[in-house]
């Protein structure tokens, strides 16, 4: 996860333009193919992070101009895929020392789709899986609070019989992703 301050809107090569357009107000996913996405996943499992990551770009300042000074913008980058336990696949490495290297890679990935992106970054805050766990209690940095397997979907989440978020404990409800 990364929050970025920009001096101007990204100019995407697939839909050029610096004035706000409908795609600027949408989620823009940088993942050109299923093979690309599969490679990103397997890279993270074996190498700690993907050499060609999936990045979803949101530009909330396009729909709410109070989020940035006039002419400037903010971007939220949902960055995938990275291994939550970096030391397990890269002994001796931690997310604290890999944060900037991976953040640079995420910026470069967006820059390939919007070549003005990197040069327009005026500030950023990168949150690794470890940061998300430390700051928000998201185990392994998982924004979904656990894998969304078939046993964890719909009425089976969090466990079968409690899909309406009520628990056997009176007044205790389970909430979240």
Z-matrix of the N, CA and C atoms (Angstrom, degrees):
N
C 1 1.443
C 2 1.511 1 107.54
N 3 1.319 2 115.33 1 136.72
C 4 1.455 3 118.84 2 179.09
C 5 1.524 4 109.58 3 -145.89
N 6 1.309 5 116.03 4 137.45
C 7 1.462 6 122.50 5 173.30
C 8 1.524 7 106.75 6 -108.05
N 9 1.326 8 115.14 7 133.08
C 10 1.460 9 120.19 8 -173.31
C 11 1.528 10 109.60 9 -131.11
N 12 1.340 11 116.18 10 136.71
C 13 1.466 12 122.01 11 171.69
C 14 1.526 13 107.41 12 -100.46
N 15 1.338 14 116.10 13 132.94
C 16 1.468 15 121.77 14 -175.06
C 17 1.525 16 110.90 15 -123.34
N 18 1.322 17 115.74 16 145.19
C 19 1.465 18 120.15 17 177.49
C 20 1.527 19 111.84 18 -82.16
N 21 1.337 20 117.97 19 -12.80
C 22 1.462 21 122.22 20 175.00
C 23 1.525 22 108.71 21 -162.31
N 24 1.326 23 115.22 22 169.27
C 25 1.460 24 120.63 23 179.13
C 26 1.524 25 111.81 24 -67.34
N 27 1.329 26 117.00 25 147.62
C 28 1.459 27 119.38 26 172.43
C 29 1.529 28 110.30 27 -65.43
N 30 1.307 29 115.21 28 142.34
C 31 1.474 30 122.70 29 178.63
C 32 1.530 31 106.87 30 -109.08
N 33 1.326 32 116.22 31 95.54
C 34 1.457 33 121.75 32 -175.85
C 35 1.522 34 110.80 33 -76.27
N 36 1.322 35 116.40 34 133.75
C 37 1.459 36 120.61 35 -178.40
C 38 1.527 37 111.75 36 -64.42
N 39 1.323 38 117.79 37 -30.41
C 40 1.465 39 120.49 38 -179.01
C 41 1.528 40 112.39 39 -75.27
N 42 1.320 41 117.73 40 -27.10
C 43 1.470 42 123.39 41 176.29
C 44 1.523 43 107.50 42 -141.10
N 45 1.330 44 117.98 43 79.02
C 46 1.461 45 120.89 44 -174.43
C 47 1.532 46 112.60 45 -63.42
N 48 1.305 47 113.66 46 151.76
C 49 1.455 48 120.23 47 175.19
C 50 1.511 49 111.96 48 145.49
N 51 1.315 50 115.25 49 138.32
C 52 1.462 51 121.40 50 -178.89
C 53 1.518 52 112.72 51 -100.44
N 54 1.322 53 117.92 52 -13.11
C 55 1.457 54 120.62 53 174.93
C 56 1.524 55 108.20 54 -85.28
N 57 1.339 56 117.59 55 146.52
C 58 1.466 57 119.33 56 -179.29
C 59 1.531 58 111.61 57 -54.43
N 60 1.312 59 114.71 58 128.13
C 61 1.453 60 122.81 59 178.29
C 62 1.526 61 108.02 60 -124.69
N 63 1.331 62 117.75 61 167.90
C 64 1.471 63 119.21 62 -178.16
C 65 1.528 64 113.97 63 -53.04
N 66 1.323 65 118.19 64 -38.05
C 67 1.468 66 118.51 65 -178.90
C 68 1.527 67 112.36 66 -67.98
N 69 1.334 68 117.76 67 -25.95
C 70 1.463 69 119.89 68 176.97
C 71 1.530 70 111.42 69 -67.92
N 72 1.323 71 117.05 70 -23.44
C 73 1.463 72 121.49 71 -179.55
C 74 1.533 73 111.34 72 -96.56
N 75 1.309 74 116.69 73 12.97
C 76 1.460 75 122.14 74 -177.85
C 77 1.521 76 110.01 75 -120.52
N 78 1.318 77 115.46 76 171.87
C 79 1.457 78 119.90 77 171.84
C 80 1.517 79 108.87 78 -80.03
N 81 1.304 80 117.21 79 125.08
C 82 1.462 81 122.86 80 -178.37
C 83 1.526 82 107.16 81 -109.34
N 84 1.321 83 116.57 82 113.79
C 85 1.462 84 121.08 83 -176.66
C 86 1.522 85 109.21 84 -101.44
N 87 1.320 86 114.89 85 122.35
C 88 1.461 87 120.58 86 176.82
C 89 1.524 88 106.97 87 -94.87
N 90 1.312 89 113.65 88 95.88
C 91 1.464 90 123.19 89 -179.48
C 92 1.523 91 105.66 90 -164.77
N 93 1.321 92 117.56 91 85.15
C 94 1.464 93 120.98 92 -169.21
C 95 1.522 94 117.16 93 -67.02
N 96 1.338 95 118.72 94 -15.23
C 97 1.464 96 118.59 95 -179.32
C 98 1.523 97 109.89 96 -159.90
N 99 1.323 98 115.66 97 165.26
C 100 1.466 99 120.08 98 175.10
C 101 1.525 100 110.63 99 -64.27
N 102 1.321 101 117.07 100 -37.09
C 103 1.468 102 120.16 101 177.71
C 104 1.531 103 110.46 102 -62.39
N 105 1.324 104 117.48 103 -40.12
C 106 1.467 105 122.60 104 177.20
C 107 1.530 106 109.77 105 -59.87
N 108 1.338 107 116.10 106 -46.10
C 109 1.465 108 120.49 107 -178.89
C 110 1.522 109 111.36 108 -65.16
N 111 1.306 110 116.56 109 -40.45
C 112 1.463 111 120.17 110 179.23
C 113 1.526 112 110.54 111 -64.65
N 114 1.324 113 116.37 112 -42.58
C 115 1.468 114 121.11 113 177.82
C 116 1.535 115 110.40 114 -61.50
N 117 1.316 116 116.40 115 -41.61
C 118 1.468 117 120.43 116 179.52
C 119 1.525 118 110.73 117 -59.44
N 120 1.303 119 116.30 118 -43.68
C 121 1.465 120 121.13 119 179.62
C 122 1.528 121 111.03 120 -63.18
N 123 1.330 122 116.66 121 -50.09
C 124 1.461 123 119.43 122 -177.03
C 125 1.521 124 112.48 123 -68.66
N 126 1.332 125 118.21 124 -34.32
C 127 1.475 126 120.88 125 173.98
C 128 1.524 127 110.42 126 -56.88
N 129 1.319 128 116.37 127 -47.28
C 130 1.467 129 120.49 128 -177.43
C 131 1.523 130 111.34 129 -62.77
N 132 1.306 131 116.40 130 -39.86
C 133 1.474 132 120.34 131 179.62
C 134 1.515 133 111.80 132 -64.44
N 135 1.328 134 117.24 133 -36.62
C 136 1.461 135 119.78 134 -174.27
C 137 1.526 136 114.04 135 -101.72
N 138 1.341 137 117.36 136 -29.14
C 139 1.466 138 120.88 137 -173.47
C 140 1.527 139 114.38 138 -114.64
N 141 1.327 140 118.10 139 -1.37
C 142 1.461 141 120.90 140 179.28
C 143 1.515 142 113.69 141 98.51
N 144 1.319 143 115.65 142 -38.75
C 145 1.465 144 120.41 143 174.33
C 146 1.521 145 107.72 144 -156.43
N 147 1.306 146 114.64 145 163.02
C 148 1.453 147 120.15 146 -177.27
C 149 1.520 148 110.79 147 -79.64
N 150 1.315 149 116.52 148 136.54
C 151 1.468 150 121.27 149 174.65
C 152 1.527 151 110.43 150 -69.16
N 153 1.325 152 116.09 151 -26.90
C 154 1.467 153 122.74 152 177.43
C 155 1.529 154 106.66 153 -130.39
N 156 1.338 155 116.99 154 82.30
C 157 1.459 156 120.50 155 -172.48
C 158 1.531 157 113.63 156 -75.53
N 159 1.304 158 113.66 157 162.49
C 160 1.458 159 121.81 158 170.58
C 161 1.526 160 106.23 159 -89.25
N 162 1.315 161 117.15 160 128.62
C 163 1.461 162 121.03 161 178.84
C 164 1.521 163 108.10 162 -130.56
N 165 1.334 164 115.80 163 126.14
C 166 1.459 165 120.19 164 172.51
C 167 1.526 166 107.31 165 -101.28
N 168 1.322 167 115.50 166 125.58
C 169 1.462 168 122.37 167 -177.39
C 170 1.521 169 108.84 168 -105.87
N 171 1.320 170 115.96 169 126.07
C 172 1.460 171 122.07 170 172.37
C 173 1.525 172 107.25 171 -119.46
N 174 1.324 173 116.07 172 139.45
C 175 1.467 174 121.91 173 -179.60
C 176 1.531 175 108.76 174 -121.55
N 177 1.337 176 117.52 175 75.64
C 178 1.465 177 120.15 176 -173.63
C 179 1.522 178 114.44 177 -63.34
N 180 1.326 179 117.93 178 -21.65
C 181 1.472 180 120.05 179 179.44
C 182 1.528 181 111.91 180 -69.38
N 183 1.336 182 117.56 181 -14.92
C 184 1.467 183 120.22 182 176.04
C 185 1.528 184 110.19 183 -70.05
N 186 1.335 185 116.65 184 -34.32
C 187 1.468 186 119.88 185 -179.78
C 188 1.526 187 112.84 186 -98.54
N 189 1.317 188 117.31 187 -13.99
C 190 1.469 189 121.50 188 177.09
C 191 1.527 190 108.12 189 -137.96
N 192 1.326 191 115.85 190 95.45
C 193 1.473 192 119.66 191 -175.16
C 194 1.526 193 113.56 192 -71.74
N 195 1.333 194 118.48 193 -1.14
C 196 1.462 195 120.95 194 175.41
C 197 1.533 196 112.00 195 -81.07
N 198 1.317 197 117.19 196 -7.62
C 199 1.464 198 120.65 197 -177.37
C 200 1.524 199 113.81 198 -80.83
N 201 1.322 200 117.39 199 -13.98
C 202 1.466 201 120.99 200 -178.54
C 203 1.526 202 108.92 201 -150.46
N 204 1.331 203 117.28 202 155.58
C 205 1.469 204 119.95 203 176.02
C 206 1.535 205 110.46 204 -60.38
N 207 1.328 206 117.52 205 157.91
C 208 1.473 207 120.22 206 179.93
C 209 1.530 208 112.08 207 -51.43
N 210 1.321 209 115.66 208 133.79
C 211 1.454 210 121.58 209 178.90
C 212 1.521 211 114.65 210 83.47
N 213 1.323 212 116.52 211 -11.96
C 214 1.466 213 120.53 212 -179.18
C 215 1.526 214 108.72 213 -107.73
N 216 1.332 215 115.65 214 167.74
C 217 1.458 216 119.97 215 -176.80
C 218 1.517 217 111.09 216 -145.02
N 219 1.317 218 114.44 217 163.64
C 220 1.459 219 121.08 218 171.75
C 221 1.523 220 107.80 219 -120.19
N 222 1.320 221 114.66 220 148.53
C 223 1.462 222 121.10 221 177.47
C 224 1.517 223 108.70 222 -128.99
N 225 1.305 224 114.71 223 144.01
C 226 1.450 225 122.43 224 173.43
C 227 1.521 226 106.45 225 -113.10
N 228 1.321 227 116.69 226 124.35
C 229 1.460 228 121.18 227 -179.31
C 230 1.528 229 109.24 228 -111.43
N 231 1.315 230 114.97 229 119.15
C 232 1.460 231 121.41 230 173.86
C 233 1.522 232 105.02 231 -95.40
N 234 1.320 233 116.11 232 107.72
C 235 1.460 234 122.57 233 -169.00
C 236 1.526 235 110.85 234 -103.87
N 237 1.330 236 114.92 235 124.43
C 238 1.454 237 121.09 236 179.70
C 239 1.524 238 107.59 237 -132.41
N 240 1.167 239 123.94 238 146.85
C 241 1.440 240 135.22 239 2.44
C 242 1.516 241 108.55 240 -116.62
N 243 1.320 242 114.36 241 140.09
C 244 1.457 243 121.67 242 175.24
C 245 1.526 244 107.79 243 -137.44
N 246 1.312 245 116.15 244 150.89
C 247 1.465 246 120.37 245 -179.65
C 248 1.526 247 108.69 246 -82.69
N 249 1.321 248 117.84 247 129.95
C 250 1.470 249 119.10 248 -178.01
C 251 1.525 250 113.62 249 -66.13
N 252 1.327 251 117.83 250 -30.06
C 253 1.465 252 122.05 251 -178.76
C 254 1.526 253 108.16 252 -113.29
N 255 1.321 254 115.32 253 81.40
C 256 1.458 255 121.13 254 -172.54
C 257 1.522 256 112.89 255 -58.84
N 258 1.321 257 117.47 256 -39.73
C 259 1.465 258 120.90 257 -178.26
C 260 1.528 259 111.80 258 -62.98
N 261 1.316 260 117.50 259 -23.26
C 262 1.464 261 120.62 260 179.75
C 263 1.532 262 111.66 261 -69.30
N 264 1.325 263 116.95 262 -34.00
C 265 1.468 264 119.62 263 179.87
C 266 1.527 265 112.72 264 -103.39
N 267 1.322 266 116.54 265 -21.65
C 268 1.470 267 121.74 266 177.03
C 269 1.527 268 108.75 267 -129.92
N 270 1.330 269 117.29 268 80.64
C 271 1.473 270 120.02 269 -177.79
C 272 1.535 271 111.48 270 -51.31
N 273 1.310 272 114.42 271 133.71
C 274 1.463 273 119.98 272 179.78
C 275 1.521 274 114.14 273 91.33
N 276 1.328 275 117.97 274 -13.07
C 277 1.464 276 120.70 275 179.15
C 278 1.521 277 109.27 276 -98.30
N 279 1.313 278 115.66 277 147.15
C 280 1.464 279 121.43 278 174.98
C 281 1.526 280 108.17 279 -129.37
N 282 1.318 281 114.91 280 161.77
C 283 1.460 282 118.34 281 177.20
C 284 1.524 283 111.04 282 -65.99
N 285 1.319 284 117.23 283 -26.96
C 286 1.461 285 118.88 284 178.59
C 287 1.530 286 111.42 285 -64.09
N 288 1.352 287 117.09 286 -36.29
C 289 1.470 288 117.69 287 -179.73
C 290 1.531 289 112.91 288 -92.42
N 291 1.333 290 118.72 289 -13.14
C 292 1.468 291 120.96 290 179.54
C 293 1.532 292 112.69 291 -98.42
N 294 1.336 293 117.12 292 -8.17
C 295 1.468 294 122.10 293 -173.66
C 296 1.533 295 112.88 294 -50.62
N 297 1.325 296 117.87 295 -54.31
C 298 1.464 297 120.31 296 -175.10
C 299 1.526 298 112.41 297 -69.08
N 300 1.320 299 116.93 298 -36.85
C 301 1.465 300 120.64 299 177.79
C 302 1.534 301 111.03 300 -60.17
N 303 1.324 302 116.04 301 -45.69
C 304 1.462 303 120.47 302 -179.64
C 305 1.525 304 110.44 303 -72.51
N 306 1.330 305 117.49 304 -38.07
C 307 1.466 306 120.35 305 177.52
C 308 1.531 307 110.38 306 -61.23
N 309 1.327 308 117.02 307 -41.78
C 310 1.469 309 120.45 308 176.81
C 311 1.528 310 111.01 309 -60.35
N 312 1.336 311 116.64 310 -40.93
C 313 1.462 312 121.34 311 178.27
C 314 1.533 313 111.02 312 -62.18
N 315 1.316 314 117.06 313 -41.03
C 316 1.469 315 120.57 314 179.41
C 317 1.535 316 110.55 315 -64.62
N 318 1.331 317 116.68 316 -41.82
C 319 1.470 318 121.21 317 177.50
C 320 1.530 319 109.66 318 -63.11
N 321 1.331 320 117.34 319 -44.01
C 322 1.477 321 121.75 320 178.47
C 323 1.526 322 111.09 321 -61.52
N 324 1.321 323 116.81 322 -37.24
C 325 1.467 324 120.95 323 179.50
C 326 1.521 325 110.47 324 -63.44
N 327 1.321 326 116.98 325 -44.55
C 328 1.472 327 120.23 326 177.68
C 329 1.527 328 109.74 327 -67.23
N 330 1.318 329 116.61 328 -37.62
C 331 1.464 330 120.86 329 -178.56
C 332 1.535 331 111.95 330 -62.77
N 333 1.317 332 117.62 331 -30.62
C 334 1.470 333 119.98 332 177.02
C 335 1.532 334 110.98 333 -65.71
N 336 1.325 335 117.29 334 -30.16
C 337 1.465 336 121.28 335 178.95
C 338 1.528 337 111.77 336 -90.74
N 339 1.325 338 116.42 337 -27.65
C 340 1.471 339 122.82 338 179.73
C 341 1.525 340 107.17 339 -136.13
N 342 1.347 341 117.96 340 88.56
C 343 1.471 342 121.99 341 -169.62
C 344 1.529 343 116.65 342 -60.60
N 345 1.307 344 118.27 343 -9.39
C 346 1.474 345 118.93 344 176.13
C 347 1.521 346 112.00 345 -94.76
N 348 1.323 347 118.16 346 -2.10
C 349 1.465 348 121.71 347 -170.73
C 350 1.532 349 112.44 348 -62.60
N 351 1.318 350 116.98 349 -58.18
C 352 1.466 351 121.39 350 -174.51
C 353 1.531 352 112.00 351 -56.44
N 354 1.314 353 116.70 352 -43.65
C 355 1.467 354 120.83 353 -177.73
C 356 1.522 355 112.53 354 -68.30
N 357 1.310 356 117.77 355 -18.34
C 358 1.473 357 121.76 356 -177.35
C 359 1.525 358 113.89 357 -100.09
N 360 1.331 359 116.78 358 1.27
C 361 1.467 360 120.21 359 177.99
C 362 1.524 361 108.31 360 -74.82
N 363 1.329 362 116.51 361 119.56
C 364 1.469 363 120.71 362 178.17
C 365 1.524 364 111.75 363 -105.07
N 366 1.317 365 116.48 364 -10.59
C 367 1.466 366 121.35 365 176.76
C 368 1.517 367 109.59 366 -172.08
N 369 1.333 368 114.71 367 154.49
C 370 1.458 369 118.42 368 178.48
C 371 1.518 370 109.29 369 -154.51
N 372 1.315 371 113.98 370 155.26
C 373 1.465 372 121.65 371 171.53
C 374 1.513 373 107.29 372 -135.52
N 375 1.313 374 115.73 373 112.75
C 376 1.460 375 121.79 374 179.95
C 377 1.523 376 108.78 375 -97.66
N 378 1.311 377 115.24 376 133.51
C 379 1.458 378 121.92 377 178.09
C 380 1.531 379 108.28 378 -116.90
N 381 1.315 380 116.10 379 113.83
C 382 1.458 381 121.62 380 178.28
C 383 1.529 382 109.06 381 -79.27
N 384 1.334 383 117.71 382 170.88
C 385 1.466 384 118.59 383 173.98
C 386 1.536 385 111.82 384 -55.24
N 387 1.316 386 116.79 385 -37.97
C 388 1.465 387 120.06 386 178.82
C 389 1.531 388 110.95 387 -65.74
N 390 1.327 389 117.96 388 -40.70
C 391 1.473 390 121.02 389 177.07
C 392 1.523 391 110.61 390 -62.20
N 393 1.327 392 117.08 391 -42.87
C 394 1.470 393 120.97 392 -179.70
C 395 1.526 394 110.91 393 -64.48
N 396 1.318 395 116.04 394 -34.57
C 397 1.461 396 119.34 395 176.73
C 398 1.528 397 110.54 396 -70.81
N 399 1.327 398 116.54 397 -45.87
C 400 1.471 399 120.54 398 -179.23
C 401 1.526 400 112.40 399 -62.68
N 402 1.336 401 116.52 400 -47.15
C 403 1.460 402 120.60 401 -171.86
C 404 1.525 403 114.62 402 -84.80
N 405 1.326 404 116.41 403 -32.51
C 406 1.462 405 118.90 404 -172.97
C 407 1.526 406 113.56 405 -122.04
N 408 1.330 407 117.23 406 0.96
C 409 1.453 408 120.40 407 178.90
C 410 1.521 409 114.00 408 71.81
N 411 1.320 410 117.33 409 20.35
C 412 1.461 411 121.52 410 179.19
C 413 1.522 412 108.34 411 -84.26
N 414 1.311 413 117.73 412 102.74
C 415 1.456 414 122.16 413 -175.69
C 416 1.531 415 109.60 414 -56.22
N 417 1.321 416 116.21 415 124.86
C 418 1.455 417 121.83 416 -178.35
C 419 1.525 418 112.86 417 66.34
N 420 1.336 419 117.14 418 13.51
C 421 1.460 420 120.56 419 -178.81
C 422 1.514 421 112.95 420 72.09
N 423 1.324 422 117.11 421 16.95
C 424 1.468 423 122.25 422 -175.81
C 425 1.522 424 110.56 423 -81.61
N 426 1.338 425 116.76 424 109.73
C 427 1.463 426 120.32 425 -177.99
C 428 1.522 427 112.45 426 -68.12
N 429 1.330 428 117.07 427 -14.13
C 430 1.460 429 120.56 428 178.90
C 431 1.527 430 112.06 429 -94.79
N 432 1.330 431 117.56 430 3.13
C 433 1.465 432 122.54 431 179.51
C 434 1.520 433 111.86 432 57.57
N 435 1.294 434 117.53 433 38.35
C 436 1.455 435 122.04 434 179.32
C 437 1.510 436 111.06 435 125.82
N 438 1.303 437 115.38 436 155.92
C 439 1.456 438 121.23 437 -177.23
C 440 1.523 439 111.24 438 -61.47
N 441 1.314 440 115.49 439 139.70
C 442 1.456 441 120.56 440 178.70
C 443 1.531 442 109.77 441 -94.56
N 444 1.320 443 115.75 442 65.56
C 445 1.452 444 120.89 443 175.68
C 446 1.521 445 109.98 444 -80.89
N 447 1.315 446 115.80 445 174.84
C 448 1.464 447 119.91 446 -179.47
C 449 1.523 448 112.24 447 -57.12
N 450 1.333 449 116.38 448 -31.42
C 451 1.469 450 119.67 449 179.53
C 452 1.525 451 112.72 450 -76.21
N 453 1.340 452 117.70 451 -1.34
C 454 1.461 453 121.28 452 -177.02
C 455 1.526 454 112.75 453 -124.98
N 456 1.295 455 118.34 454 19.60
C 457 1.458 456 120.82 455 -178.48
C 458 1.526 457 111.84 456 -107.70
N 459 1.302 458 115.31 457 149.25
C 460 1.462 459 124.46 458 172.52
C 461 1.529 460 111.34 459 52.25
N 462 1.324 461 117.43 460 -122.94
C 463 1.465 462 120.65 461 -173.37
C 464 1.523 463 113.20 462 -70.94
N 465 1.315 464 117.83 463 -10.25
C 466 1.462 465 120.66 464 179.31
C 467 1.523 466 112.66 465 -90.79
N 468 1.321 467 118.17 466 -1.96
C 469 1.462 468 120.84 467 -177.83
C 470 1.514 469 109.81 468 -103.15
N 471 1.283 470 121.82 469 125.08
C 472 1.462 471 128.14 470 5.67
C 473 1.534 472 113.14 471 -82.46
N 474 1.331 473 117.76 472 -26.77
C 475 1.469 474 121.82 473 173.00
C 476 1.519 475 106.82 474 -144.80
N 477 1.318 476 115.34 475 154.97
C 478 1.451 477 120.60 476 -179.52
C 479 1.532 478 109.85 477 -55.59
N 480 1.308 479 115.80 478 132.38
C 481 1.465 480 120.47 479 -179.62
C 482 1.517 481 113.66 480 96.49
N 483 1.322 482 117.05 481 -9.96
C 484 1.468 483 120.02 482 -179.84
C 485 1.516 484 111.27 483 -128.12
N 486 1.320 485 117.20 484 29.55
C 487 1.457 486 122.53 485 -179.10
C 488 1.521 487 113.64 486 -70.96
N 489 1.324 488 117.47 487 -10.31
C 490 1.467 489 119.44 488 176.86
C 491 1.533 490 110.86 489 -92.56
N 492 1.327 491 116.38 490 10.10
C 493 1.461 492 124.95 491 175.99
C 494 1.519 493 114.36 492 71.22
N 495 1.314 494 117.14 493 6.03
C 496 1.464 495 120.19 494 172.25
C 497 1.525 496 107.64 495 -85.93
N 498 1.301 497 116.01 496 147.65
C 499 1.463 498 120.16 497 176.89
C 500 1.522 499 108.20 498 -117.84
N 501 1.327 500 117.26 499 169.27
C 502 1.467 501 118.91 500 176.40
C 503 1.525 502 112.72 501 -65.99
N 504 1.333 503 117.37 502 -15.38
C 505 1.466 504 121.53 503 179.05
C 506 1.532 505 108.17 504 -85.53
N 507 1.310 506 117.31 505 118.73
C 508 1.452 507 122.98 506 -177.16
C 509 1.532 508 110.43 507 -55.25
N 510 1.347 509 115.80 508 126.90
C 511 1.464 510 121.88 509 177.30
C 512 1.514 511 114.50 510 81.69
N 513 1.329 512 119.03 511 0.00
C 514 1.461 513 121.21 512 179.47
C 515 1.522 514 108.64 513 -101.72
N 516 1.329 515 115.95 514 119.94
C 517 1.464 516 122.72 515 -179.71
C 518 1.515 517 108.86 516 -119.85
N 519 1.308 518 116.72 517 143.74
C 520 1.458 519 122.27 518 176.06
C 521 1.521 520 108.28 519 -98.10
N 522 1.315 521 116.22 520 126.21
C 523 1.455 522 120.75 521 -176.76
C 524 1.510 523 109.64 522 -131.62
N 525 1.317 524 116.17 523 158.32
C 526 1.458 525 121.70 524 177.14
C 527 1.509 526 110.37 525 128.44
N 528 1.319 527 115.11 526 -175.34
C 529 1.453 528 120.45 527 -178.22
C 530 1.505 529 110.45 528 -62.72
